Amino acid sequence: MNRLHAQVERVDVIERAMALWSNPGDVVFDPFSGVGSTGYQSLKMGRKFIGSELKQSYYDQAVKNLESAKSNQASMFELVA
């Protein structure tokens, strides 16, 4: 299995878990956030996210990924226009 395929499968699992065990507006906590896959999917699905990560390079990438998820969400004003 190549790396990209493995990453896509993980996001699919995270998405299913979010749908099963949380609701929009809930807070999702990931104590081992890594590069932020759980947080990214949480934000995409309308949840709030709190995470922690010890490794600086993973944290830096997680911040970028979470910012990307936030910028991909349409604001209320964009939806009205």
Secondary structure by P-SEA (a helix, b strand, c coil): ccaaaaaaaaaaaaaaaaaccccccbbbbbccccccaaaaaaaaaccccccccccaaaaaaaaaaaaaaaaaccccccccc
